[in-house]
Amino acid sequence: MSRRPSHRALAAAVLALTLGSCARTNDTFTPHISVTSESSASREKSFLIQGYVLDDTGVTEVAVDGKPIPTEPGSDKLARFQFRTLLNTPTGRYTITARDAAGNEGTLVVPVSVDPVRPVIRITRFERSGNTVRVAGTATDNARVSQILVDGNRLNITPGPSVDFYAETTGIWADIEVTDSAGNRTTLRAR
């Protein structure tokens, strides 16, 4: 009989160690903030910034410059948000903070700017051979050229402040459209 209590004590000790390793540790995961808006630049002083906050235990609050903002209904672990900017100067920044149930806080500073300047298109070569048109040029912008279309077809470019391009199309001219990161557009008909 004296063996039984020692087996019970041993079983209790093993059970305590096993269950002790299952205990949840403190939450140290900082909420991760991500902005999903296409750009943080616009032609307008007021534009929409959208994003989400990801946290393993759940987001309890999202704030912009210290003021709480609502999140869209859904999962607490993935909290979607949006807010409208209002700039009085050409550049600014917004500080987004997110807090989880354990009190951990994540922060993201988003620089924003107003860019009313349209990109510039310079044609460096234009050739017409029968019904085929070849056009080459350079698109420049004070911030970043983000897209070039020739006759409605998007060219494969590396966005930047100055982008060289070349395209072949059919017809007697080529309609070129350049868009910058703020959404400003310039069009040119090369003939």
N, CA and C atoms as an extended XYZ file, in Angstrom:
573
Properties=species:S:1:pos:R:3:atomname:S:1:resname:S:1:resid:I:1 pbc="F F F"
N         0.799       -1.191        0.000 N   MET     1
C         0.000        0.000        0.000 CA  MET     1
C         0.843        1.256        0.000 C   MET     1
N         2.010        1.153        0.512 N   SER     2
C         2.833        2.349        0.550 CA  SER     2
C         3.283        2.775       -0.847 C   SER     2
N         3.216        1.856       -1.815 N   ARG     3
C         3.614        2.206       -3.183 CA  ARG     3
C         2.570        3.063       -3.881 C   ARG     3
N         1.321        2.803       -3.620 N   ARG     4
C         0.255        3.540       -4.292 CA  ARG     4
C         0.367        5.054       -4.112 C   ARG     4
N         0.542        5.581       -2.914 N   PRO     5
C         0.652        7.033       -2.771 CA  PRO     5
C         1.826        7.594       -3.561 C   PRO     5
N         2.943        6.872       -3.654 N   SER     6
C         4.078        7.417       -4.405 CA  SER     6
C         3.779        7.448       -5.902 C   SER     6
N         3.020        6.449       -6.412 N   HIS     7
C         2.615        6.487       -7.821 CA  HIS     7
C         1.680        7.659       -8.073 C   HIS     7
N         0.781        7.873       -7.134 N   ARG     8
C        -0.144        9.001       -7.271 CA  ARG     8
C         0.616       10.326       -7.230 C   ARG     8
N         1.584       10.412       -6.341 N   ALA     9
C         2.381       11.643       -6.242 CA  ALA     9
C         3.177       11.855       -7.525 C   ALA     9
N         3.738       10.765       -8.058 N   LEU    10
C         4.495       10.854       -9.306 CA  LEU    10
C         3.576       11.238      -10.456 C   LEU    10
N         2.397       10.628      -10.524 N   ALA    11
C         1.431       10.956      -11.580 CA  ALA    11
C         0.983       12.407      -11.467 C   ALA    11
N         0.761       12.880      -10.255 N   ALA    12
C         0.358       14.276      -10.052 CA  ALA    12
C         1.465       15.227      -10.479 C   ALA    12
N         2.709       14.872      -10.183 N   ALA    13
C         3.842       15.722      -10.571 CA  ALA    13
C         3.984       15.772      -12.089 C   ALA    13
N         3.855       14.618      -12.754 N   VAL    14
C         3.933       14.571      -14.219 CA  VAL    14
C         2.798       15.372      -14.836 C   VAL    14
N         1.593       15.209      -14.291 N   LEU    15
C         0.437       15.949      -14.791 CA  LEU    15
C         0.633       17.457      -14.619 C   LEU    15
N         1.156       17.871      -13.491 N   ALA    16
C         1.389       19.300      -13.235 CA  ALA    16
C         2.419       19.857      -14.212 C   ALA    16
N         3.490       19.105      -14.465 N   LEU    17
C         4.506       19.557      -15.419 CA  LEU    17
C         3.941       19.623      -16.834 C   LEU    17
N         3.153       18.625      -17.197 N   THR    18
C         2.566       18.589      -18.536 CA  THR    18
C         1.601       19.747      -18.738 C   THR    18
N         0.703       19.950      -17.801 N   LEU    19
C        -0.264       21.042      -17.920 CA  LEU    19
C         0.409       22.400      -17.799 C   LEU    19
N         1.471       22.472      -17.023 N   GLY    20
C         2.197       23.733      -16.871 CA  GLY    20
C         2.815       24.181      -18.184 C   GLY    20
N         3.238       23.222      -19.013 N   SER    21
C         3.827       23.599      -20.301 CA  SER    21
C         2.768       24.049      -21.298 C   SER    21
N         1.494       23.749      -21.026 N   CYS    22
C         0.405       24.185      -21.904 CA  CYS    22
C        -0.074       25.594      -21.581 C   CYS    22
N         0.338       26.111      -20.448 N   ALA    23
C        -0.140       27.437      -20.045 CA  ALA    23
C         0.310       28.485      -21.059 C   ALA    23
N        -0.570       29.414      -21.376 N   ARG    24
C        -0.285       30.475      -22.350 CA  ARG    24
C         0.723       31.448      -21.755 C   ARG    24
N         1.708       31.778      -22.553 N   THR    25
C         2.676       32.782      -22.128 CA  THR    25
C         2.079       34.159      -22.364 C   THR    25
N         2.714       35.159      -21.849 N   ASN    26
C         2.232       36.526      -22.034 CA  ASN    26
C         2.241       36.896      -23.509 C   ASN    26
N         1.278       37.709      -23.912 N   ASP    27
C         1.189       38.177      -25.295 CA  ASP    27
C         2.221       39.276      -25.502 C   ASP    27
N         3.188       39.012      -26.363 N   THR    28
C         4.208       40.019      -26.669 CA  THR    28
C         4.165       40.435      -28.132 C   THR    28
N         3.170       39.958      -28.874 N   PHE    29
C         3.035       40.285      -30.295 CA  PHE    29
C         2.475       41.699      -30.432 C   PHE    29
N         3.230       42.566      -31.055 N   THR    30
C         2.784       43.942      -31.281 CA  THR    30
C         1.853       43.967      -32.482 C   THR    30
N         0.729       44.655      -32.407 N   PRO    31
C        -0.162       44.745      -33.570 CA  PRO    31
C         0.590       45.278      -34.794 C   PRO    31
N         0.378       44.634      -35.933 N   HIS    32
C         1.044       45.010      -37.187 CA  HIS    32
C         0.086       45.852      -38.026 C   HIS    32
N         0.508       47.065      -38.381 N   ILE    33
C        -0.322       47.996      -39.148 CA  ILE    33
C         0.178       48.020      -40.584 C   ILE    33
N        -0.749       47.924      -41.524 N   SER    34
C        -0.400       47.973      -42.941 CA  SER    34
C        -1.366       48.899      -43.671 C   SER    34
N        -0.819       49.771      -44.516 N   VAL    35
C        -1.640       50.667      -45.332 CA  VAL    35
C        -1.774       50.039      -46.709 C   VAL    35
N        -3.015       49.894      -47.180 N   THR    36
C        -3.270       49.242      -48.463 CA  THR    36
C        -3.629       50.225      -49.568 C   THR    36
N        -3.749       51.499      -49.251 N   SER    37
C        -4.050       52.501      -50.276 CA  SER    37
C        -2.957       52.471      -51.332 C   SER    37
N        -3.359       52.711      -52.577 N   GLU    38
C        -2.416       52.647      -53.685 CA  GLU    38
C        -1.268       53.632      -53.518 C   GLU    38
N        -1.549       54.793      -52.968 N   SER    39
C        -0.527       55.823      -52.843 CA  SER    39
C        -0.841       56.720      -51.658 C   SER    39
N         0.199       57.324      -51.119 N   SER    40
C        -0.010       58.304      -50.051 CA  SER    40
C         0.160       59.719      -50.596 C   SER    40
N        -0.011       59.843      -51.906 N   ALA    41
C         0.023       61.155      -52.561 CA  ALA    41
C        -1.259       61.316      -53.368 C   ALA    41
N        -1.698       62.552      -53.504 N   SER    42
C        -2.928       62.825      -54.237 CA  SER    42
C        -2.867       64.214      -54.841 C   SER    42
N        -3.748       64.438      -55.798 N   ARG    43
C        -3.890       65.783      -56.367 CA  ARG    43
C        -4.704       66.660      -55.436 C   ARG    43
N        -5.479       66.044      -54.562 N   GLU    44
C        -6.401       66.752      -53.671 CA  GLU    44
C        -5.833       66.845      -52.255 C   GLU    44
N        -6.294       67.835      -51.495 N   LYS    45
C        -5.861       67.991      -50.103 CA  LYS    45
C        -6.500       66.952      -49.189 C   LYS    45
N        -7.618       66.394      -49.616 N   SER    46
C        -8.317       65.398      -48.820 CA  SER    46
C        -8.483       64.130      -49.651 C   SER    46
N        -7.957       63.021      -49.140 N   PHE    47
C        -8.099       61.736      -49.824 CA  PHE    47
C        -8.148       60.620      -48.791 C   PHE    47
N        -8.563       59.442      -49.234 N   LEU    48
C        -8.813       58.316      -48.340 CA  LEU    48
C        -7.554       57.468      -48.155 C   LEU    48
N        -7.228       57.174      -46.908 N   ILE    49
C        -6.167       56.226      -46.566 CA  ILE    49
C        -6.868       54.995      -45.988 C   ILE    49
N        -6.541       53.815      -46.532 N   GLN    50
C        -7.143       52.564      -46.063 CA  GLN    50
C        -6.055       51.599      -45.631 C   GLN    50
N        -6.411       50.689      -44.722 N   GLY    51
C        -5.455       49.691      -44.291 CA  GLY    51
C        -6.076       48.703      -43.326 C   GLY    51
N        -5.210       47.940      -42.667 N   TYR    52
C        -5.682       46.967      -41.687 CA  TYR    52
C        -4.643       46.803      -40.582 C   TYR    52
N        -5.100       46.266      -39.459 N   VAL    53
C        -4.227       45.933      -38.336 CA  VAL    53
C        -4.393       44.445      -38.078 C   VAL    53
N        -3.275       43.748      -37.915 N   LEU    54
C        -3.263       42.309      -37.674 CA  LEU    54
C        -2.706       42.049      -36.274 C   LEU    54
N        -3.430       41.257      -35.474 N   ASP    55
C        -2.957       40.898      -34.136 CA  ASP    55
C        -3.478       39.511      -33.770 C   ASP    55
N        -2.643       38.730      -33.074 N   ASP    56
C        -3.021       37.353      -32.747 CA  ASP    56
C        -4.110       37.247      -31.682 C   ASP    56
N        -4.243       38.233      -30.802 N   THR    57
C        -5.274       38.163      -29.765 CA  THR    57
C        -6.459       39.068      -30.036 C   THR    57
N        -6.321       39.998      -30.933 N   GLY    58
C        -7.428       40.884      -31.263 CA  GLY    58
C        -7.093       42.345      -31.027 C   GLY    58
N        -7.502       43.175      -31.958 N   VAL    59
C        -7.268       44.616      -31.898 CA  VAL    59
C        -8.391       45.251      -31.082 C   VAL    59
N        -8.023       46.086      -30.123 N   THR    60
C        -9.039       46.755      -29.304 CA  THR    60
C        -9.233       48.212      -29.695 C   THR    60
N        -8.203       48.832      -30.313 N   GLU    61
C        -8.342       50.238      -30.690 CA  GLU    61
C        -7.374       50.594      -31.808 C   GLU    61
N        -7.869       51.409      -32.749 N   VAL    62
C        -7.034       52.004      -33.793 CA  VAL    62
C        -7.236       53.508      -33.684 C   VAL    62
N        -6.123       54.251      -33.708 N   ALA    63
C        -6.205       55.708      -33.590 CA  ALA    63
C        -5.305       56.364      -34.626 C   ALA    63
N        -5.698       57.552      -35.068 N   VAL    64
C        -4.896       58.356      -35.984 CA  VAL    64
C        -4.596       59.669      -35.279 C   VAL    64
N        -3.311       59.938      -35.121 N   ASP    65
C        -2.858       61.132      -34.394 CA  ASP    65
C        -3.533       61.242      -33.027 C   ASP    65
N        -3.680       60.097      -32.355 N   GLY    66
C        -4.227       60.069      -31.007 CA  GLY    66
C        -5.740       60.029      -30.904 C   GLY    66
N        -6.443       60.136      -32.035 N   LYS    67
C        -7.910       60.121      -32.010 CA  LYS    67
C        -8.413       58.763      -32.500 C   LYS    67
N        -9.182       58.037      -31.668 N   PRO    68
C        -9.704       56.730      -32.087 CA  PRO    68
C       -10.575       56.844      -33.344 C   PRO    68
N       -10.427       55.857      -34.229 N   ILE    69
C       -11.259       55.789      -35.435 CA  ILE    69
C       -11.974       54.443      -35.445 C   ILE    69
N       -13.133       54.368      -36.094 N   PRO    70
C       -13.857       53.089      -36.134 CA  PRO    70
C       -13.170       52.093      -37.070 C   PRO    70
N       -13.346       50.810      -36.758 N   THR    71
C       -12.891       49.753      -37.657 CA  THR    71
C       -14.119       49.094      -38.261 C   THR    71
N       -13.926       48.477      -39.417 N   GLU    72
C       -15.042       47.816      -40.091 CA  GLU    72
C       -15.438       46.560      -39.322 C   GLU    72
N       -16.724       46.197      -39.335 N   PRO    73
C       -17.159       44.977      -38.647 CA  PRO    73
C       -16.455       43.748      -39.226 C   PRO    73
N       -16.191       42.785      -38.369 N   GLY    74
C       -15.530       41.555      -38.795 CA  GLY    74
C       -14.686       41.014      -37.661 C   GLY    74
N       -13.607       40.363      -38.001 N   SER    75
C       -12.724       39.738      -37.024 CA  SER    75
C       -11.917       40.792      -36.261 C   SER    75
N       -11.754       40.572      -34.953 N   ASP    76
C       -10.902       41.456      -34.154 CA  ASP    76
C        -9.427       41.244      -34.475 C   ASP    76
N        -9.094       40.066      -35.013 N   LYS    77
C        -7.694       39.761      -35.315 CA  LYS    77
C        -7.221       40.446      -36.593 C   LYS    77
N        -8.154       40.823      -37.449 N   LEU    78
C        -7.847       41.569      -38.667 CA  LEU    78
C        -8.823       42.743      -38.724 C   LEU    78
N        -8.378       43.883      -38.237 N   ALA    79
C        -9.242       45.064      -38.140 CA  ALA    79
C        -8.948       46.010      -39.302 C   ALA    79
N        -9.936       46.184      -40.183 N   ARG    80
C        -9.782       47.093      -41.325 CA  ARG    80
C       -10.210       48.499      -40.908 C   ARG    80
N        -9.478       49.490      -41.429 N   PHE    81
C        -9.779       50.875      -41.087 CA  PHE    81
C        -9.639       51.765      -42.312 C   PHE    81
N       -10.183       52.959      -42.203 N   GLN    82
C        -9.985       53.987      -43.221 CA  GLN    82
C       -10.204       55.349      -42.574 C   GLN    82
N        -9.511       56.344      -43.121 N   PHE    83
C        -9.710       57.715      -42.658 CA  PHE    83
C        -9.383       58.659      -43.802 C   PHE    83
N        -9.893       59.851      -43.715 N   ARG    84
C        -9.709       60.866      -44.749 CA  ARG    84
C        -8.671       61.877      -44.283 C   ARG    84
N        -7.718       62.176      -45.175 N   THR    85
C        -6.695       63.171      -44.866 CA  THR    85
C        -7.257       64.569      -45.071 C   THR    85
N        -6.601       65.533      -44.483 N   LEU    86
C        -6.911       66.935      -44.735 CA  LEU    86
C        -5.613       67.706      -44.545 C   LEU    86
N        -4.981       68.048      -45.667 N   LEU    87
C        -3.684       68.716      -45.621 CA  LEU    87
C        -3.835       70.202      -45.905 C   LEU    87
N        -3.174       71.012      -45.100 N   ASN    88
C        -3.129       72.452      -45.336 CA  ASN    88
C        -1.810       72.859      -45.971 C   ASN    88
N        -0.860       71.927      -46.023 N   THR    89
C         0.449       72.155      -46.632 CA  THR    89
C         0.679       71.062      -47.671 C   THR    89
N         1.683       71.211      -48.535 N   PRO    90
C         1.918       70.179      -49.562 CA  PRO    90
C         2.299       68.809      -49.004 C   PRO    90
N         2.884       68.773      -47.813 N   THR    91
C         3.266       67.484      -47.227 CA  THR    91
C         2.796       67.412      -45.780 C   THR    91
N         2.674       66.209      -45.299 N   GLY    92
C         2.268       65.999      -43.912 CA  GLY    92
C         2.521       64.561      -43.522 C   GLY    92
N         2.072       64.199      -42.339 N   ARG    93
C         2.208       62.808      -41.896 CA  ARG    93
C         1.121       62.509      -40.879 C   ARG    93
N         0.725       61.258      -40.862 N   TYR    94
C        -0.269       60.776      -39.909 CA  TYR    94
C         0.352       59.621      -39.136 C   TYR    94
N         0.146       59.610      -37.823 N   THR    95
C         0.644       58.527      -36.981 CA  THR    95
C        -0.535       57.630      -36.625 C   THR    95
N        -0.457       56.386      -37.101 N   ILE    96
C        -1.499       55.396      -36.827 CA  ILE    96
C        -0.993       54.507      -35.695 C   ILE    96
N        -1.806       54.354      -34.652 N   THR    97
C        -1.463       53.452      -33.555 CA  THR    97
C        -2.578       52.425      -33.394 C   THR    97
N        -2.182       51.231      -32.980 N   ALA    98
C        -3.149       50.155      -32.739 CA  ALA    98
C        -2.785       49.477      -31.428 C   ALA    98
N        -3.801       49.129      -30.662 N   ARG    99
C        -3.598       48.492      -29.358 CA  ARG    99
C        -4.357       47.167      -29.338 C   ARG    99
N        -3.742       46.149      -28.678 N   ASP   100
C        -4.428       44.864      -28.533 CA  ASP   100
C        -4.911       44.677      -27.096 C   ASP   100
N        -5.552       43.546      -26.835 N   ALA   101
C        -6.154       43.285      -25.525 CA  ALA   101
C        -5.116       43.225      -24.408 C   ALA   101
N        -3.871       42.882      -24.735 N   ALA   102
C        -2.815       42.798      -23.724 CA  ALA   102
C        -2.149       44.152      -23.476 C   ALA   102
N        -2.559       45.175      -24.222 N   GLY   103
C        -1.969       46.501      -24.050 CA  GLY   103
C        -0.780       46.780      -24.946 C   GLY   103
N        -0.405       45.814      -25.800 N   ASN   104
C         0.688       46.050      -26.747 CA  ASN   104
C         0.253       47.085      -27.770 C   ASN   104
N         1.196       47.912      -28.195 N   GLU   105
C         0.858       48.987      -29.125 CA  GLU   105
C         1.795       48.965      -30.322 C   GLU   105
N         1.215       49.039      -31.517 N   GLY   106
C         1.978       49.161      -32.747 CA  GLY   106
C         1.784       50.555      -33.313 C   GLY   106
N         2.810       51.072      -33.986 N   THR   107
C         2.754       52.425      -34.538 CA  THR   107
C         3.285       52.419      -35.964 C   THR   107
N         2.640       53.195      -36.819 N   LEU   108
C         3.100       53.389      -38.193 CA  LEU   108
C         2.923       54.859      -38.545 C   LEU   108
N         3.996       55.491      -39.020 N   VAL   109
C         3.927       56.880      -39.470 CA  VAL   109
C         3.795       56.863      -40.986 C   VAL   109
N         2.735       57.495      -41.493 N   VAL   110
C         2.453       57.513      -42.929 CA  VAL   110
C         2.689       58.923      -43.463 C   VAL   110
N         3.734       59.106      -44.290 N   PRO   111
C         3.924       60.417      -44.912 CA  PRO   111
C         2.926       60.581      -46.058 C   PRO   111
N         2.335       61.753      -46.177 N   VAL   112
C         1.367       62.029      -47.241 CA  VAL   112
C         1.740       63.341      -47.919 C   VAL   112
N         1.296       63.482      -49.166 N   SER   113
C         1.606       64.719      -49.882 CA  SER   113
C         0.537       65.032      -50.913 C   SER   113
N         0.453       66.313      -51.218 N   VAL   114
C        -0.418       66.798      -52.277 CA  VAL   114
C         0.492       67.123      -53.450 C   VAL   114
N         0.195       66.533      -54.594 N   ASP   115
C         1.013       66.730      -55.791 CA  ASP   115
C         0.116       67.171      -56.936 C   ASP   115
N         0.021       68.473      -57.210 N   PRO   116
C        -0.825       68.939      -58.309 CA  PRO   116
C        -0.101       68.990      -59.658 C   PRO   116
N         1.185       68.597      -59.688 N   VAL   117
C         2.003       68.732      -60.899 CA  VAL   117
C         1.823       67.516      -61.800 C   VAL   117
N         1.448       67.777      -63.062 N   ARG   118
C         1.270       66.690      -64.029 CA  ARG   118
C         2.622       66.246      -64.591 C   ARG   118
N         2.730       64.973      -64.985 N   PRO   119
C         3.972       64.498      -65.595 CA  PRO   119
C         4.195       65.144      -66.963 C   PRO   119
N         5.431       65.053      -67.448 N   VAL   120
C         5.816       65.633      -68.738 CA  VAL   120
C         6.210       64.498      -69.677 C   VAL   120
N         5.748       64.587      -70.937 N   ILE   121
C         6.091       63.591      -71.959 CA  ILE   121
C         6.978       64.271      -72.997 C   ILE   121
N         8.118       63.634      -73.306 N   ARG   122
C         9.002       64.144      -74.357 CA  ARG   122
C         9.233       63.011      -75.356 C   ARG   122
N         8.848       63.235      -76.612 N   ILE   123
C         9.045       62.238      -77.673 CA  ILE   123
C        10.456       62.407      -78.223 C   ILE   123
N        11.214       61.312      -78.238 N   THR   124
C        12.583       61.365      -78.765 CA  THR   124
C        12.683       60.742      -80.154 C   THR   124
N        11.702       59.907      -80.516 N   ARG   125
C        11.722       59.293      -81.845 CA  ARG   125
C        10.308       58.895      -82.243 C   ARG   125
N         9.964       59.195      -83.495 N   PHE   126
C         8.672       58.791      -84.049 CA  PHE   126
C         8.912       58.323      -85.475 C   PHE   126
N         8.489       57.103      -85.791 N   GLU   127
C         8.640       56.541      -87.142 CA  GLU   127
C         7.324       55.911      -87.561 C   GLU   127
N         7.011       56.062      -88.848 N   ARG   128
C         5.838       55.391      -89.394 CA  ARG   128
C         6.297       54.626      -90.623 C   ARG   128
N         5.996       53.338      -90.660 N   SER   129
C         6.347       52.485      -91.787 CA  SER   129
C         5.092       51.710      -92.164 C   SER   129
N         4.426       52.159      -93.239 N   GLY   130
C         3.152       51.557      -93.614 CA  GLY   130
C         2.124       51.864      -92.544 C   GLY   130
N         1.558       50.820      -91.950 N   ASN   131
C         0.543       50.986      -90.914 CA  ASN   131
C         1.134       50.859      -89.498 C   ASN   131
N         2.462       50.670      -89.417 N   THR   132
C         3.119       50.495      -88.118 CA  THR   132
C         3.735       51.810      -87.650 C   THR   132
N         3.473       52.138      -86.396 N   VAL   133
C         4.028       53.347      -85.783 CA  VAL   133
C         4.953       52.918      -84.653 C   VAL   133
N         6.168       53.485      -84.653 N   ARG   134
C         7.125       53.252      -83.564 CA  ARG   134
C         7.363       54.589      -82.874 C   ARG   134
N         7.244       54.580      -81.546 N   VAL   135
C         7.421       55.813      -80.789 CA  VAL   135
C         8.295       55.530      -79.566 C   VAL   135
N         9.229       56.450      -79.304 N   ALA   136
C        10.094       56.352      -78.123 CA  ALA   136
C        10.117       57.712      -77.444 C   ALA   136
N        10.327       57.696      -76.145 N   GLY   137
C        10.367       58.962      -75.430 CA  GLY   137
C        10.725       58.785      -73.972 C   GLY   137
N        10.566       59.879      -73.249 N   THR   138
C        10.843       59.908      -71.819 CA  THR   138
C         9.680       60.586      -71.110 C   THR   138
N         9.225       59.971      -70.043 N   ALA   139
C         8.196       60.568      -69.189 CA  ALA   139
C         8.868       60.941      -67.873 C   ALA   139
N         8.655       62.183      -67.426 N   THR   140
C         9.258       62.641      -66.175 CA  THR   140
C         8.177       63.197      -65.253 C   THR   140
N         8.473       63.169      -63.957 N   ASP   141
C         7.539       63.697      -62.966 CA  ASP   141
C         8.321       64.176      -61.749 C   ASP   141
N         7.758       65.133      -61.035 N   ASN   142
C         8.416       65.634      -59.828 CA  ASN   142
C         8.444       64.591      -58.715 C   ASN   142
N         7.551       63.608      -58.759 N   ALA   143
C         7.534       62.546      -57.741 CA  ALA   143
C         7.876       61.199      -58.382 C   ALA   143
N         6.900       60.603      -59.112 N   ARG   144
C         7.137       59.279      -59.688 CA  ARG   144
C         6.159       59.001      -60.809 C   ARG   144
N         6.661       58.631      -61.967 N   VAL   145
C         5.830       58.136      -63.066 CA  VAL   145
C         5.414       56.726      -62.677 C   VAL   145
N         4.102       56.451      -62.683 N   SER   146
C         3.656       55.122      -62.254 CA  SER   146
C         3.071       54.286      -63.388 C   SER   146
N         2.637       54.938      -64.489 N   GLN   147
C         2.022       54.177      -65.582 CA  GLN   147
C         2.156       54.933      -66.897 C   GLN   147
N         2.420       54.174      -67.971 N   ILE   148
C         2.444       54.735      -69.326 CA  ILE   148
C         1.574       53.853      -70.210 C   ILE   148
N         0.626       54.488      -70.916 N   LEU   149
C        -0.224       53.797      -71.884 CA  LEU   149
C         0.079       54.331      -73.276 C   LEU   149
N         0.143       53.438      -74.250 N   VAL   150
C         0.253       53.826      -75.658 CA  VAL   150
C        -0.922       53.183      -76.375 C   VAL   150
N        -1.791       54.020      -76.931 N   ASP   151
C        -3.036       53.570      -77.565 CA  ASP   151
C        -3.836       52.648      -76.638 C   ASP   151
N        -3.851       52.984      -75.358 N   GLY   152
C        -4.629       52.228      -74.375 CA  GLY   152
C        -3.948       50.991      -73.829 C   GLY   152
N        -2.776       50.645      -74.345 N   ASN   153
C        -2.047       49.467      -73.876 CA  ASN   153
C        -0.990       49.879      -72.858 C   ASN   153
N        -1.035       49.239      -71.707 N   ARG   154
C        -0.100       49.574      -70.630 CA  ARG   154
C         1.283       49.011      -70.930 C   ARG   154
N         2.295       49.871      -70.815 N   LEU   155
C         3.670       49.438      -71.029 CA  LEU   155
C         4.250       48.901      -69.723 C   LEU   155
N         5.162       47.957      -69.852 N   ASN   156
C         5.857       47.408      -68.696 CA  ASN   156
C         7.014       48.348      -68.361 C   ASN   156
N         6.896       49.078      -67.248 N   ILE   157
C         7.916       50.053      -66.868 CA  ILE   157
C         8.346       49.824      -65.426 C   ILE   157
N         9.480       50.415      -65.085 N   THR   158
C         9.903       50.499      -63.690 CA  THR   158
C         9.584       51.911      -63.234 C   THR   158
N         8.605       52.081      -62.326 N   PRO   159
C         8.219       53.426      -61.899 CA  PRO   159
C         9.400       54.206      -61.328 C   PRO   159
N         9.402       55.502      -61.593 N   GLY   160
C        10.461       56.372      -61.093 CA  GLY   160
C        10.238       57.793      -61.565 C   GLY   160
N        11.113       58.721      -61.192 N   PRO   161
C        10.950       60.121      -61.594 CA  PRO   161
C        11.160       60.348      -63.092 C   PRO   161
N        11.964       59.492      -63.734 N   SER   162
C        12.199       59.599      -65.174 CA  SER   162
C        12.171       58.192      -65.772 C   SER   162
N        11.290       57.987      -66.754 N   VAL   163
C        11.117       56.656      -67.342 CA  VAL   163
C        11.205       56.765      -68.861 C   VAL   163
N        12.159       56.036      -69.454 N   ASP   164
C        12.243       55.942      -70.915 CA  ASP   164
C        11.260       54.877      -71.371 C   ASP   164
N        10.661       55.080      -72.554 N   PHE   165
C         9.705       54.097      -73.062 CA  PHE   165
C         9.846       53.956      -74.572 C   PHE   165
N         9.368       52.809      -75.071 N   TYR   166
C         9.332       52.511      -76.499 CA  TYR   166
C         8.099       51.655      -76.740 C   TYR   166
N         7.396       51.933      -77.847 N   ALA   167
C         6.222       51.120      -78.178 CA  ALA   167
C         6.014       51.096      -79.680 C   ALA   167
N         5.388       50.021      -80.135 N   GLU   168
C         4.945       49.902      -81.525 CA  GLU   168
C         3.440       49.742      -81.507 C   GLU   168
N         2.781       50.410      -82.446 N   THR   169
C         1.334       50.331      -82.547 CA  THR   169
C         0.959       50.460      -84.019 C   THR   169
N        -0.321       50.421      -84.317 N   THR   170
C        -0.768       50.570      -85.700 CA  THR   170
C        -1.589       51.844      -85.830 C   THR   170
N        -1.636       52.374      -87.042 N   GLY   171
C        -2.394       53.595      -87.300 CA  GLY   171
C        -1.505       54.669      -87.891 C   GLY   171
N        -1.922       55.926      -87.723 N   ILE   172
C        -1.121       57.031      -88.253 CA  ILE   172
C        -0.514       57.885      -87.131 C   ILE   172
N        -0.913       57.644      -85.895 N   TRP   173
C        -0.336       58.323      -84.738 CA  TRP   173
C        -0.393       57.392      -83.543 C   TRP   173
N         0.182       57.851      -82.419 N   ALA   174
C         0.159       57.081      -81.167 CA  ALA   174
C        -0.309       58.003      -80.050 C   ALA   174
N        -1.380       57.598      -79.356 N   ASP   175
C        -1.865       58.354      -78.203 CA  ASP   175
C        -1.154       57.847      -76.949 C   ASP   175
N        -0.459       58.750      -76.284 N   ILE   176
C         0.332       58.398      -75.100 CA  ILE   176
C        -0.299       59.053      -73.878 C   ILE   176
N        -0.437       58.275      -72.815 N   GLU   177
C        -0.957       58.794      -71.545 CA  GLU   177
C        -0.021       58.374      -70.424 C   GLU   177
N         0.411       59.346      -69.632 N   VAL   178
C         1.310       59.087      -68.507 CA  VAL   178
C         0.604       59.499      -67.218 C   VAL   178
N         0.677       58.629      -66.204 N   THR   179
C         0.065       58.894      -64.899 CA  THR   179
C         1.149       58.850      -63.833 C   THR   179
N         1.089       59.802      -62.890 N   ASP   180
C         2.051       59.785      -61.785 CA  ASP   180
C         1.434       59.141      -60.546 C   ASP   180
N         2.224       59.044      -59.486 N   SER   181
C         1.782       58.348      -58.272 CA  SER   181
C         0.630       59.048      -57.559 C   SER   181
N         0.399       60.326      -57.850 N   ALA   182
C        -0.719       61.056      -57.238 CA  ALA   182
C        -1.982       60.984      -58.086 C   ALA   182
N        -1.878       60.389      -59.274 N   GLY   183
C        -3.043       60.292      -60.151 CA  GLY   183
C        -3.121       61.385      -61.199 C   GLY   183
N        -2.127       62.277      -61.254 N   ASN   184
C        -2.097       63.303      -62.300 CA  ASN   184
C        -1.823       62.634      -63.640 C   ASN   184
N        -2.505       63.103      -64.699 N   ARG   185
C        -2.361       62.502      -66.034 CA  ARG   185
C        -1.996       63.558      -67.068 C   ARG   185
N        -1.165       63.129      -68.020 N   THR   186
C        -0.831       63.952      -69.176 CA  THR   186
C        -1.019       63.085      -70.408 C   THR   186
N        -1.629       63.644      -71.450 N   THR   187
C        -1.800       62.909      -72.709 CA  THR   187
C        -1.116       63.676      -73.831 C   THR   187
N        -0.678       62.923      -74.823 N   LEU   188
C        -0.014       63.510      -75.985 CA  LEU   188
C        -0.283       62.612      -77.184 C   LEU   188
N        -0.607       63.212      -78.309 N   ARG   189
C        -0.757       62.459      -79.552 CA  ARG   189
C         0.515       62.672      -80.368 C   ARG   189
N         1.291       61.598      -80.521 N   ALA   190
C         2.538       61.669      -81.293 CA  ALA   190
C         2.222       61.382      -82.747 C   ALA   190
N         2.662       62.304      -83.660 N   ARG   191
C         2.453       62.105      -85.091 CA  ARG   191
C         3.680       62.494      -85.871 C   ARG   191
